[in-house]
Amino acid sequence: MNNPANIFTFDWDAEISTETRDRIFDKIVGAADKWRLHMPAVLFFESIGPMSYLGSQAMIHFSPFLAMLFPGGLADVQKCSKLMQDPKNLKMLVDRIVEAEDAARKR
């Protein structure tokens, strides 16, 4: 997606690779760990769990603004939105944040 003409094209039917999922989750977990916001992050992701599909659609709507916050830009916003559609991915993300919190407490 380096071509500016393809900046808004995204294959919504394609599966997100585990490497890409882990990279995006590592960024989110790293930010929560850096700012010591483990519990607010867990609370946020647990609370949006039942409405994960609606939240992912809101991410698409606000993607031009969210692209400024994601290091990967619009491509990462779209991938993250696709990941958030599945409640299993939210559970996996919450588990990783909790693991990071446990590791931070041991330091």
Residue, then its C-alpha position, 0 to 999 in steps of 0.5 A: m500500500n505504498n502507492p498513494a493511489n491505493i491509500f484507500t483500497f483495502d481488501w476487507d475479505a482477506e484474512i489478517s495474518t497472525e504476524t500483522r495481528d501480533r504487531i498491532f497488538d504489541k503496539i497497543v500493549g506497549a502503549a498501555d505498558k508505557w503509560r501504565l494504563h493497563m487497567p483502563a485499557v482492560l476496562f475499555f476493551e472488556s466494555i466494548g466486547p459486546m459491541s465490537y462490531l459497532g466499534s469497528q465500524a466507528m473506527i472506519h468512520f473516524s479513520p481519517f482522524l485515527a490515522m494520525l494516532f496509528p504509526g502505520g497510518l490508515a492501513d493500520v487503522q483498517k487492519c485494527s478495525k477488521l481485528m476488532q470485529d471479532p470478539k475473540n481478538l478482543k479477548m486475546l488483546v485483553d489477555r496480553i494486556v493483563e500479562a504485560e501488567d503482571a510482568a510490570r508488577k514483577r519489575 
